[in-house]
Amino acid sequence: MAKYLLLKHYRGAPSAVNCVPMDQWTPEEVTAHIRYMQEFADRLEKTGEFVDGQALAPEGTWVRYDGEGRPPVTDGPFAETKDLIAGWMVIDVDSYERAVELAGELSAAPGAGGEPIHEWLELRPFLAMPATITE
């Protein structure tokens, strides 16, 4: 089994086919999207492939250490990046091919007009330790 991180982006990824921003969806469209995501996670939980997932708010702050005895430094209330993360899901699957299959399915979550978003999801494997070789 290998763990993969599926990242949903607010922006920074290529445009989705149905690229109407979520803040322009009707309440029913938002509910349908969230229901799809939850049902997807529930199904993967039953197969043992779901690890965790969360939606994230668009606001955030970059923070860094600024030296001994000094307070952390922040850049303000908003990250200055084109790559804001909307949410994430961790899956634990048997193969890269299965991870791609599930990411493709998740990309079909409904959006505006109830049509699939066909959004791009970033699929990233967790860093794993290389196998130990003994002679």
Short mmCIF file of the C-alpha atoms (twelve columns), coordinates in Angstrom:
data_MODEL
# 
_entry.id   MODEL 
# 
loop_
_atom_site.group_PDB 
_atom_site.id 
_atom_site.type_symbol 
_atom_site.label_atom_id 
_atom_site.label_alt_id 
_atom_site.label_comp_id 
_atom_site.label_asym_id 
_atom_site.label_seq_id 
_atom_site.Cartn_x 
_atom_site.Cartn_y 
_atom_site.Cartn_z 
_atom_site.pdbx_PDB_model_num 
ATOM 1   C CA . MET A 1   0.000   0.000  0.000   1 
ATOM 2   C CA . ALA A 2   1.170   3.530  -0.753  1 
ATOM 3   C CA . LYS A 3   -0.237  6.794  0.526   1 
ATOM 4   C CA . TYR A 4   -1.085  9.625  -1.843  1 
ATOM 5   C CA . LEU A 5   -2.196  13.173 -1.210  1 
ATOM 6   C CA . LEU A 6   -4.926  14.548 -3.484  1 
ATOM 7   C CA . LEU A 7   -4.830  18.356 -3.469  1 
ATOM 8   C CA . LYS A 8   -7.710  20.566 -4.578  1 
ATOM 9   C CA . HIS A 9   -6.549  24.051 -5.543  1 
ATOM 10  C CA . TYR A 10  -8.412  27.366 -5.431  1 
ATOM 11  C CA . ARG A 11  -6.111  28.583 -8.176  1 
ATOM 12  C CA . GLY A 12  -2.760  27.710 -9.651  1 
ATOM 13  C CA . ALA A 13  -3.935  24.555 -11.400 1 
ATOM 14  C CA . PRO A 14  -5.110  24.476 -15.029 1 
ATOM 15  C CA . SER A 15  -8.714  25.626 -15.432 1 
ATOM 16  C CA . ALA A 16  -11.442 23.065 -14.910 1 
ATOM 17  C CA . VAL A 17  -13.983 22.367 -17.656 1 
ATOM 18  C CA . ASN A 18  -16.792 23.661 -15.419 1 
ATOM 19  C CA . CYS A 19  -14.766 26.482 -13.871 1 
ATOM 20  C CA . VAL A 20  -17.487 28.601 -12.255 1 
ATOM 21  C CA . PRO A 21  -16.039 29.639 -8.847  1 
ATOM 22  C CA . MET A 22  -17.782 28.013 -5.887  1 
ATOM 23  C CA . ASP A 23  -18.796 31.394 -4.442  1 
ATOM 24  C CA . GLN A 24  -21.067 31.737 -7.496  1 
ATOM 25  C CA . TRP A 25  -22.818 28.385 -7.029  1 
ATOM 26  C CA . THR A 26  -26.301 28.063 -5.602  1 
ATOM 27  C CA . PRO A 27  -26.630 26.588 -2.106  1 
ATOM 28  C CA . GLU A 28  -28.026 23.413 -3.691  1 
ATOM 29  C CA . GLU A 29  -24.950 23.098 -5.953  1 
ATOM 30  C CA . VAL A 30  -22.611 23.504 -2.971  1 
ATOM 31  C CA . THR A 31  -24.591 20.871 -1.034  1 
ATOM 32  C CA . ALA A 32  -24.441 18.445 -3.984  1 
ATOM 33  C CA . HIS A 33  -20.677 18.952 -4.295  1 
ATOM 34  C CA . ILE A 34  -20.071 18.335 -0.583  1 
ATOM 35  C CA . ARG A 35  -22.372 15.281 -0.653  1 
ATOM 36  C CA . TYR A 36  -20.390 13.831 -3.594  1 
ATOM 37  C CA . MET A 37  -17.118 14.348 -1.732  1 
ATOM 38  C CA . GLN A 38  -18.508 12.726 1.434   1 
ATOM 39  C CA . GLU A 39  -19.978 9.753  -0.425  1 
ATOM 40  C CA . PHE A 40  -16.657 9.277  -2.238  1 
ATOM 41  C CA . ALA A 41  -14.802 9.275  1.098   1 
ATOM 42  C CA . ASP A 42  -17.374 6.928  2.669   1 
ATOM 43  C CA . ARG A 43  -16.968 4.437  -0.183  1 
ATOM 44  C CA . LEU A 44  -13.165 4.518  0.110   1 
ATOM 45  C CA . GLU A 45  -13.415 4.097  3.869   1 
ATOM 46  C CA . LYS A 46  -15.270 0.814  3.288   1 
ATOM 47  C CA . THR A 47  -12.473 -0.453 0.990   1 
ATOM 48  C CA . GLY A 48  -9.771  0.668  3.431   1 
ATOM 49  C CA . GLU A 49  -8.374  3.214  0.975   1 
ATOM 50  C CA . PHE A 50  -9.481  6.414  2.746   1 
ATOM 51  C CA . VAL A 51  -7.133  7.887  5.342   1 
ATOM 52  C CA . ASP A 52  -8.385  11.449 5.883   1 
ATOM 53  C CA . GLY A 53  -9.548  14.575 4.091   1 
ATOM 54  C CA . GLN A 54  -10.554 18.148 4.858   1 
ATOM 55  C CA . ALA A 55  -11.724 21.279 3.113   1 
ATOM 56  C CA . LEU A 56  -9.688  24.404 3.859   1 
ATOM 57  C CA . ALA A 57  -10.707 28.059 4.093   1 
ATOM 58  C CA . PRO A 58  -9.182  30.346 1.432   1 
ATOM 59  C CA . GLU A 59  -7.422  32.596 3.945   1 
ATOM 60  C CA . GLY A 60  -4.092  31.741 5.522   1 
ATOM 61  C CA . THR A 61  -0.825  33.170 6.754   1 
ATOM 62  C CA . TRP A 62  2.772   32.272 5.987   1 
ATOM 63  C CA . VAL A 63  4.799   31.926 9.205   1 
ATOM 64  C CA . ARG A 64  8.525   31.431 9.745   1 
ATOM 65  C CA . TYR A 65  10.970  31.249 12.625  1 
ATOM 66  C CA . ASP A 66  12.883  34.545 13.040  1 
ATOM 67  C CA . GLY A 67  15.583  33.607 15.525  1 
ATOM 68  C CA . GLU A 68  16.030  32.757 19.165  1 
ATOM 69  C CA . GLY A 69  13.866  34.888 21.465  1 
ATOM 70  C CA . ARG A 70  12.093  36.616 18.580  1 
ATOM 71  C CA . PRO A 71  8.428   36.165 17.668  1 
ATOM 72  C CA . PRO A 72  7.521   34.305 14.491  1 
ATOM 73  C CA . VAL A 73  7.331   36.434 11.352  1 
ATOM 74  C CA . THR A 74  4.155   36.477 9.253   1 
ATOM 75  C CA . ASP A 75  3.458   37.939 5.835   1 
ATOM 76  C CA . GLY A 76  -0.041  39.156 6.661   1 
ATOM 77  C CA . PRO A 77  -3.496  37.642 6.469   1 
ATOM 78  C CA . PHE A 78  -3.160  36.202 2.945   1 
ATOM 79  C CA . ALA A 79  -0.589  33.956 1.380   1 
ATOM 80  C CA . GLU A 80  1.068   35.586 -1.597  1 
ATOM 81  C CA . THR A 81  0.971   32.601 -3.877  1 
ATOM 82  C CA . LYS A 82  -0.934  31.444 -6.928  1 
ATOM 83  C CA . ASP A 83  -1.191  28.008 -5.389  1 
ATOM 84  C CA . LEU A 84  -3.833  28.137 -2.649  1 
ATOM 85  C CA . ILE A 85  -5.067  24.779 -1.438  1 
ATOM 86  C CA . ALA A 86  -8.852  24.359 -1.168  1 
ATOM 87  C CA . GLY A 87  -8.761  20.941 0.441   1 
ATOM 88  C CA . TRP A 88  -7.026  17.611 0.546   1 
ATOM 89  C CA . MET A 89  -7.611  13.906 0.828   1 
ATOM 90  C CA . VAL A 90  -5.158  11.191 1.774   1 
ATOM 91  C CA . ILE A 91  -5.656  7.764  0.240   1 
ATOM 92  C CA . ASP A 92  -3.784  4.519  0.840   1 
ATOM 93  C CA . VAL A 93  -3.914  2.368  -2.278  1 
ATOM 94  C CA . ASP A 94  -2.176  -0.628 -3.845  1 
ATOM 95  C CA . SER A 95  -0.765  1.201  -6.844  1 
ATOM 96  C CA . TYR A 96  -0.123  4.487  -8.596  1 
ATOM 97  C CA . GLU A 97  -2.675  3.441  -11.212 1 
ATOM 98  C CA . ARG A 98  -5.371  3.099  -8.526  1 
ATOM 99  C CA . ALA A 99  -4.449  6.534  -7.155  1 
ATOM 100 C CA . VAL A 100 -4.841  8.047  -10.647 1 
ATOM 101 C CA . GLU A 101 -8.178  6.248  -11.084 1 
ATOM 102 C CA . LEU A 102 -9.523  7.650  -7.807  1 
ATOM 103 C CA . ALA A 103 -8.216  11.168 -8.506  1 
ATOM 104 C CA . GLY A 104 -10.015 11.073 -11.861 1 
ATOM 105 C CA . GLU A 105 -13.229 10.037 -10.170 1 
ATOM 106 C CA . LEU A 106 -12.909 12.765 -7.539  1 
ATOM 107 C CA . SER A 107 -12.349 15.300 -10.325 1 
ATOM 108 C CA . ALA A 108 -15.892 14.591 -11.502 1 
ATOM 109 C CA . ALA A 109 -17.526 16.125 -8.406  1 
ATOM 110 C CA . PRO A 110 -20.523 18.235 -9.433  1 
ATOM 111 C CA . GLY A 111 -20.268 21.996 -9.662  1 
ATOM 112 C CA . ALA A 112 -22.318 24.764 -11.248 1 
ATOM 113 C CA . GLY A 113 -25.470 23.479 -12.906 1 
ATOM 114 C CA . GLY A 114 -24.882 20.069 -11.330 1 
ATOM 115 C CA . GLU A 115 -22.361 19.269 -14.066 1 
ATOM 116 C CA . PRO A 116 -19.030 17.603 -13.232 1 
ATOM 117 C CA . ILE A 117 -16.252 20.100 -12.569 1 
ATOM 118 C CA . HIS A 118 -13.523 18.061 -14.280 1 
ATOM 119 C CA . GLU A 119 -11.074 19.944 -12.080 1 
ATOM 120 C CA . TRP A 120 -7.387  19.192 -12.052 1 
ATOM 121 C CA . LEU A 121 -6.238  17.549 -8.830  1 
ATOM 122 C CA . GLU A 122 -2.629  17.356 -7.773  1 
ATOM 123 C CA . LEU A 123 -1.657  13.770 -6.928  1 
ATOM 124 C CA . ARG A 124 1.430   13.517 -4.726  1 
ATOM 125 C CA . PRO A 125 2.887   10.375 -3.197  1 
ATOM 126 C CA . PHE A 126 4.060   10.445 0.389   1 
ATOM 127 C CA . LEU A 127 7.824   10.229 0.614   1 
ATOM 128 C CA . ALA A 128 8.729   6.663  1.502   1 
ATOM 129 C CA . MET A 129 11.963  5.234  2.794   1 
ATOM 130 C CA . PRO A 130 13.805  3.219  0.149   1 
ATOM 131 C CA . ALA A 131 13.887  -0.512 0.699   1 
ATOM 132 C CA . THR A 132 16.880  -1.738 2.657   1 
ATOM 133 C CA . ILE A 133 19.238  -3.836 0.568   1 
ATOM 134 C CA . THR A 134 21.217  -6.524 2.335   1 
ATOM 135 C CA . GLU A 135 23.726  -8.841 0.788   1 
# 
